[in-house]
Amino acid sequence: MASRKTEKYELILEAALKVIAENGFHGSQISKIAKEAGVADGTIYLYFKKKEDILISLFQERLGDLITSFHESVKESSTAEEALRKVCEIHYSELENNVNLAYVTQIELRQSSLELRVAIGHVVKPYIQLIEHILEKGIQEKLFRADLDIKLTRLLIFGALDEVVTSWLISGRKYSLTAQVEKTVEFFLKGLK
């Protein structure tokens, strides 16, 4: 029984991701999400109180998976430089490979209410903290400048990655996002050393 419940929950999240990416959050009615998931409208309410809860769950689940990937790859990295490269690779490749997730995270988040953005900010916080950890490691390894303002630098790195993905989407995905990894890492390292 629990696996069927989990299966429906996942179906609803995947359907919501597709519907919201195609129609925007405000243009995505529960009925559209239910139809895409192949469930009755009422079934959605067994899992979520309101549409905003679906969006928050999407961020929690999908970004949570992404953050897990970041942590695993960073653990395997021998240096802070390698860890930073892995973060860039995963960030770009995962969003390039899941365009619906890219649209929802990059476009819809910016159009959401303050309450939603705050809730989603809690989901993104571990990613920001991971970048901070990489910066601290780089300073300890004497690979990065000791005078870095870590709190500001972590936001600059996250913001740069975020903006590259947004620009890629706005351009109509006319180029490879993953092809931008080397230039991104090179830019970051020049500022960090």
N, C-alpha and C positions, 0 to 999 in steps of 0.2 A: 504494500500500500504506500509506504513512504517513497519508494522509487517512482511510482506513478505520479505522486504529488510533486516530487522534484522535477520529473520530466515535464509536467504541465507548467511549472514555474519557469523552467528554462525555455519552453516553447513561447510563453508569454513575453519573456525578456527579449528573445531573438526577434519575435514579431514586432515588439515595441521599437527595438533598435531600427529595424527596416522602415517601419511606418513613420517614425519620428524623423529619420534621415530624409525620407522622401517628401514629407508634408510639413515638417517643422513641428515643434512641440504643441503650439497652439492650434495647429490644423490637424492634429492627430486625436481623433475621438476614440474613446474606449471601444466603440463598436468596430472601428477599423482595425484596431489592435487585436480584438477578439477574432474577427474574421480571418486575419492573417495567421493567427495562432491556431485556427480551427477549433475554437472553443466558444461556448456561449458567453454573451456579455456578462452575465452574472458570475461566471467562473472567475473572471478577472478580480471581482470584489472579494473572492475567497482569499486572495493573496495580497491584494492592495486596497487600501481605503480610498485612495484618490489617484488621479493620473500623476500628480507630482511624486507620489511614492514609487511609481514605476520608474520614473527618470532617476530618482535617487538610487533605487536598487540597481538600475543599469550601471550607474557609475560605480557603485560599491562592488558589484560583481565583476564587471569587465575591467575596470581600472585596478581592482584588487588582484585580478589574474595577472595583469601587466606588471604591477608592483612586485608580485611574487617572482615573476621572471627576472625583473631587475635585481632583486636581492640574491637570487640563485646565481646569476651571472657575475655579480660583483664579488660574491664569495669565492668564485673560481678564478677571479682576476688576481694576478700577482702584484700589480702596481696600481696606483691611483689613476695613472694615465690610461691603462688598459680598462679599468673599471668605467672611466668616463666614456671611452670609446664604445664599450658594451651598452651603456645606457643610451647613447645616441643611436647605435645600430638597432636596438630593440624598439626604441621610441618611434623611429622612422619606419622600420619594417613592419611592425605590428599595425600601425595606422595605415600604411600603404596597402597592406594585405586585407584590411577590414575597413573599407571606405565608409560604410555606414557608421561604424564607431568613430571614425575621424570626423564625419559631419556632426554627429551628436556631441562629441566632446569639444570640438572647436567652434562650431557655429551656435548650437542650441544653448550651450552653457552661458554664452554672452547675452542671450536674449531672455534668460530666465529671471525670475523674481529674486530679490535680494535674499529672501529666506532659502530658496533653492540653492543659490550660489554659496551661501554659508554652509549648508548641509553638504554640498559637494566638495567644498573646501576642506572639510574634515577628511574626506576620502583621499584627496590629493596630498594632504600633509605628510604621510609616510614617504612619498616620492621626494618631496622637498627635503625631508630629513635625510634620505639616502644620499642625495646630492651633497648635502652638508657633510655627511660622513666621508664621502669621497674626497672632498676638499681638505678636511682635517687630516685624512690619511696622506694626501699629497704633500701637505706641509710637514708632517712628521717624517716622510720619506725624503724631504728636502728637494722634491720635484717641483713644488709650487712655492711661490713667494710667501714668506712668513708674515708679510704685512697685509695679506688679503683680508678684506672685510667679509667674513664667511657668510653672514646673514644676507648681505646685499648680493654677493657673488652667486649664491645658490639660486636666488630669485632671477638674476640676470641669465644664468644658464637655462633654468626652466623656461623663462620668458622667451629666450631665443629659440629653443626647440619648439615651443608652442607656436610662435609666429611663423617659423618655417613651414610647419604643417598647415597653418591657416592660409598662408600665401599659396601653397601648393593646391589647396582645395579651390580657392578663389580663382586661380589661373585655369581651372578646368582640368587639373592633373595632367598638364602637358609635358611633364618631365618626370623622371624617376625620383621619388623622395629618398630612397635608400642611396642613390648616387650622390646625395648631398652630405653623407656621413663624414667622409674624409676632410672636406673643406670646413665643415662645422667643427670637427675635433681640432683641426689645425688652428682655426680662429680662437677657440677656447684656450688651447694650450699656450698660444702667444700671449694671451692676457693673464694667464695663471703663473707663468714662469718669471 
